[in-house]
Amino acid sequence: MGGLTHLDASGAANMVDVTDKAATDRTATAEGCVVMRPETLALIREGDAKKGDVIGTARLAGIMASKRTHELIPLCHPLLLSKVRVDCAIDEALPGLRVTAEVRVQGPTGVEMEALTAVSVACLTVYDMVKAVDRGMRIEGVRLLSKDGGRSGAYRAGA
């Protein structure tokens, strides 16, 4: 494991200089879950939430958030993302929604933070849209599943 790249020689936070890094294809996939009561999941599945289409709204919120990651995370670079896909799948075993995000770019730095931001905001949006009926929902397991590209190469999360 290398040193912390966001710290300068004196230990102060700084933005990493990517000027001399080659623009390469980079991809990252992240996941997270919103665990809820079965009745809440049924409400979402049937499209009966008072605020509207929970899954569609969460998907859109995740996409929008990924594009604004640099505004939310202080040392992230603004990136011209080439692809953002957010999926919200019903998972009866949780019970709840399993959210995944895939982000792609051709650039000098990776998109792990953009994928994690997309998942986090999509999960928060689900919570916001049905909190009136289930304040006990839990957002769990937000993590990076995989990343490709860049100097550090590929990463795959363990089971």
Long-range contacts (C-beta under 8 A, 24 or more apart in sequence): 6-75, 13-74, 13-75, 14-75, 15-75, 15-77, 16-75, 16-77, 16-109, 18-77, 18-108, 18-109, 19-108, 21-108, 21-109, 21-151, 22-108, 23-106, 23-107, 23-108, 24-106, 24-107, 24-108, 24-149, 24-150, 25-104, 25-105, 25-106, 25-148, 25-149, 26-104, 26-105, 26-106, 26-107, 26-109, 26-110, 26-111, 26-147, 26-148, 26-149, 26-150, 27-102, 27-103, 27-104, 27-111, 27-146, 27-147, 27-148, 27-149, 28-102, 28-103, 28-110, 28-111, 28-112, 28-114, 28-115, 28-116, 28-144, 28-146, 28-147, 28-148, 29-100, 29-101, 29-102, 29-103, 29-115, 29-144, 29-145, 29-146, 29-147, 30-100, 30-101, 30-112, 30-115, 30-116, 30-118, 30-119, 30-142, 30-143, 30-144, 30-145, 31-98, 31-99, 31-100, 31-101, 31-119, 31-141, 31-142, 31-143, 31-145, 32-98, 32-99, 32-119, 32-120, 32-122, 32-123, 32-139, 32-140, 32-141, 32-142, 32-143, 33-91, 33-94, 33-96, 33-97, 33-98, 33-99, 33-123, 33-139, 33-140, 33-141, 34-96, 34-97, 34-99, 34-123, 34-126, 34-127, 34-137, 34-138, 34-139, 34-140, 35-94, 35-95, 35-96, 35-137, 35-138, 35-139, 35-140, 36-94, 36-95, 36-96, 36-97, 36-130, 36-134, 36-136, 36-137, 36-138, 37-95, 37-134, 37-136, 38-95, 39-133, 39-134, 40-130, 40-133, 40-134, 40-137, 41-90, 41-92, 41-94, 41-95, 41-96, 41-97, 43-130, 43-133, 44-90, 44-97, 44-126, 44-130, 45-90, 49-129, 49-130, 50-132, 51-128, 51-129, 51-130, 52-129, 54-88, 54-125, 54-126, 54-129, 54-130, 55-88, 55-97, 55-126, 57-125, 57-129, 58-86, 58-88, 58-97, 58-99, 58-122, 58-123, 58-125, 58-126, 58-129, 59-86, 59-87, 59-88, 59-122, 61-121, 61-122, 61-124, 61-125, 62-86, 62-99, 62-101, 62-118, 62-119, 62-121, 62-122, 62-125, 63-118, 64-121, 65-117, 65-118, 65-120, 65-121, 65-122, 66-101, 66-103, 66-114, 66-115, 66-117, 66-118, 67-114, 68-117, 69-113, 69-114, 69-117, 72-117, 73-113, 73-117, 76-113, 76-114, 77-108, 77-109, 79-105, 79-107, 79-109, 79-111, 79-114, 80-105, 80-107, 81-105, 81-111, 81-114, 82-106, 84-114, 84-118, 86-118, 86-119, 86-122, 88-122, 88-126, 96-137, 97-123, 97-126, 99-123, 99-126, 100-145, 109-150, 110-147, 110-149, 110-150, 111-147, 112-144, 112-147, 115-144, 116-142, 116-143, 116-144
